[in-house]
């Protein structure tokens, strides 16, 4: 089923009341049309006739997707061809300042989300909407499919007091929404059923398979277990030097989690946790994505590793995504870790 994106027909969909408006656009590398043309090129063509393009903005990982890891800031700069500012909304200014919005009537947002609460793009959108409400600017959101379908919901909402940049409101981990929630969006589809090309929305989200497992496997960021960063299959591969791959995968497969098989694997990350060290662990093979529950799977992986290697497993310490007090596992879960893992 071919899906047409709002970006594909922006010239006809652009609201009449915003013709000639001063516009900024929040984009990233996956902000492309169904023909793989980046939104900045489309906006440049329409500039002057439909609106006045005054600024560009980028979320975590950069407008160009150039920053690899969490909490690596990128700085605002001037677009070399357009001669307009490209503002960073990660780091010092995760919410656009009044100065950034002062010359704008409209902020257009076109971001590919992946349907998981801890993926920060939806919170960048929220902060932009909050800032625009203060400045008087309008917000236009171009919707995109939720790549892991906009129906299935899994995981807990945020508890009061555990809000952070990976969860600012009480929505589930796998939230079952598109970024725009337009009525014309087909909610039950997976991304590969849309006939749209996949473009990495961030450096460690190379495929739809990655997005499928991410709602659970992101939890490993809060541990000393490699979540596969620095490999060709981030979030699908996991492990550590102290893990016996055969033992771990046998235990996990015995748990009979729905829709998934764990294959023992060995890898040497090129960067991040255990860079250059031989790790034993597993690779998730999703056998039936409609019954697979990624959050439940991520919880069970951590429980199993803690049981098998209590003297080696450790929780990652702060800071994490600009939270300096609570443990990363607490802000990812949106509540006390004891509720899920005991002491």
N, C-alpha and C positions, 0 to 999 in steps of 0.2 A: 504493500500500500504506500503510494507516494504521498509524502507530507510536504506541503508548501509552507515555508517559513514567512513570517511577517516581513523579514528583510528582503525576501525575493520580490515583493511588490510594494516596497516602501513608498514609491512615488505616488501610488494611488491610495494607500492606506494612511498617509500622513494626515492628521486632523487639520481641517481647514482653518480652525482658529489659531493654529500655530504656524501658518504660512508666513514666512519672513521672520520668524522668531530667531533669537540668538540661542544657539544650541550647543550643549556639551554632550559627549557620548562616553559612557563607561563600557569598555570593551576589553577583550583578551584574545589570545590566538584562535580560539574556537568560535569567535564571533564571525562566522562565515555564512554565505548564502548556500543554497543547495547545490550551486555550481562552484563552490569553494572560493568565491570572491570574498575577500575580507570586507567587513562593514566599513572600515575607514575609507576604502576605495569607493564604495557606493556613496557614502556621505560626501566624499570629495566631489563626485560628479554632480550631486544634487545641490552642492553648496552654491549659494547666490541666487538660485532659481526657487528652491523650495524653502530654504532657511539659510541662516548665517552660522556656519560652523566656527565656534570660538574656542573650544577646548576639548581635549581628550582626557580620559581618566582610565587608570588600570587598577585591578585588585591585587590580592596576594599572587606572588610569582611574577608580577610585572605585566605591563601592557603588551610586551612581546613574549611573555612566558620565559623570561631569561633567568629568573632566580630559582634555584633548585630546591632549597630546604625551607622548613618553617622558620619564622622569625629572622629571615634574611631580608633586610630592608632594601628597597630600591628608591632612588631619588627622582624627583620631578625633573623634567628637562623640556627643551623646546623641540617640537617635531621638525626634523631637518628639511622636509619638503614643504609642509603646510605653514610652518612658521607660527604655530600656535602651541600653547603649553600642553604637556602631557603630565598630568598630576598623579602622584602616587597616593593610593588609598590603602597602603599597608605600611605599618611602622608608626611614625609620629602622628600622621593624619589618617587614621582609619575612617573617620567621618570627615567629609569635605568641609573645609573652613568657609566662613562667610566670604573671605577674599576670593576663594576658588569659584564660588557661585555668584559673586557679585555682578558679573557681566553676562549672566545667563537667564533666559526666560524658561528654558526647557532643558531637562537632563534626560537623554535617551539612554536606556540600559538594555544591552543585549549580551547576556552571559549564559554560557552553557553550564547548568548545574548538573549534579549527578545524583540527586535524590537522597542525600544523606546529611543529617543535621550538622555534623562536624565540618563539612566542606564549607569554607568561609564565604563563598560568593553570595549566598543568600543573605548573610549578615551585613556584607558590604552594601547590598541593595537596601536593606533595612536602614542602615545608618545614612545612606544617601537620601532616602525618603524623609527621614527625620530632619536632616539638615535642610532639605528643600522646603519642607513645611515651615521652617523658621525663616528662610530667605524669601519665600513667596514664589519660588520657581516650581514649575510643573514637572512631573515625572511621567515619561512614556516608557513602558516596559514591553519589549518585543519577546513574546513567549517562545519557548523551545521545549521539545519533548523531555520528559523525565526518562533517562535512558534505561532505568531498571523498572519501568512501568510506574504509573501514577495511581496504583490501586493498592498494592501490598504495603502494609504498615507493620513495623516491627521495632521493638526496643522502647525504653522508657522516655517520658518527657523530662525536661529539666525541673528539678525541685527548686523552690525558692532559696536563694542564697548561693546557688551554684551556677549562676549565669556567668557567661564568659563569651569570648569572641568565637567559640565553637558551639555556642548555644545561648542566645539572648532571650528566647521566649520558649515556653513549654510545648515544644513539638516533639514527636517521637524521633528516634534515631533515623529510621527509614520512614520518611514522612509522607510518602505517597502523594506528592504534589508536583506540579510543574512550577517553573519560576514565575509565570504570569497568571496561571489558573484561568485561562480564557475558555469560554464555553465550547469553542470549536475544536479545542485540543482533544485528541483521542487518548484517553487516560490509560487504557489497558495495554498499550503497545510497548514492546521493547524497542530499543533504538534501531536494531538491525531489521525491524519490520517497517521502518519509516521510509526506506530508500534514500535516506540522507547519508552523506559521508561523515565518518567519525574523524574529528580533529581533536587532538589532545587538549583538554581545557587546562591542564597543568602538567608539569614535567613528569610526574609519576602516575599519570592516568592515561597510559598509552592505548588501551583498548576497552571495549565494552566488557570483556571478561574481568578487567581490573575493577571497573565500576560495580560489577555484580557482587564481588566479594568485599568491596571496601566498607560497607556499613558495619561489618564485624572486624575485619582485619586491621582497620585503623586503630582499634583498641591496643594493638601491639606497640603503637607509638608510645604508649604510657608505660612500657616495660623495658627491660634490658634484652628482649628478644628482637632479633632483626625481623622487620616486616618486609624484607626483600628490597629495600632501597639499595641502589648500587648493583642491581641485577637487571636482567631483561624482562623479569616478571614481577615487578613490585606488587606487594599485597597478596599475590597468589602463592609466593614462596615465602617461607618463614623458617627461622631456626636460630641456633647459637652453637658456639664451639663445644659447649658442655652437653649437648643433646645427642643421644643415640637415636638416629633417624628411624631405624627399624622398630625399636621399642615404642617410640612416640606414635608412629603411624598405626601400629597395631592397636594401641590403646584407643586412639581416636576412632579408628574404624569399628572397633568393638562397641563404641557408643552409639553407632547406627544413627548418626545425624541425617536428617532428610536431604536427599538430592546431592550428596557430595561423597567423594572418595579421596582419601589421603594417600598420596604416593611418596614413599621415602625419597629424599633428595639431598644433595650436597652442593654447596655453593660457596664462592668467595666474593663477598661484596667488594665493589671497587671504591666505594665511599660510604660514609656514615657508619652505623654500628658494625663493629668487627671487620672493618675494611682490611682486605688482604688476608683474612684468617679463614680457615676452612670451617664451615658451619654444617652441622647436621640438622635436618628438619624435614619438612613436608611441603608438598605442592598440592593445593586444592584443585581437584578436578570436579567441576560442577556437572553432574550427570543429568539433573532435571532442575532447571532454574526456576520453574514454577512452584516447586515445593521446597527448594533450597531456602534456608533461613540464615542469612549471613551474620546477623547479630548474635543469634543463638550459637552459631558455629564459633565466632570469635570468643565468646564467653567460655565455651567448652575447651577451646585450645588453651586458654590461659589457665583454667582450672586444672587441666591435665598436666601442663608443664609444672605448675606449682606443686602438684602432688608428687610427680616423678623426681623433681630436682629442687626440693625446698631450700637447700643450702646455696644454690646458685641463682635461682630466680630472684629478681628484684624489681620493684616499682621504680620508674623514672622519677626523678625529683624535679621540682620547679626550677626555672620558669618554663612555661609551655603556652604558646599563643597568648603572650602578654598577661598571663596569670602567674603571680609570683608567690602565692601562699598555698593554695590548695594543690594537691597532687594532680598530675595530668589525668590519671585514671578517674579522679573525682569529677573533673570538669567534662571529660568525654562522656561519662555515664550520666552526668547531671545530678549526682547525688552521692551518698556515701558508698565507697567500694565494698564495705562490709555487707551491704544488702545482697551482693552478688557473689562475693568470694569468702565471706566469713572474716575471721581475724587476719 
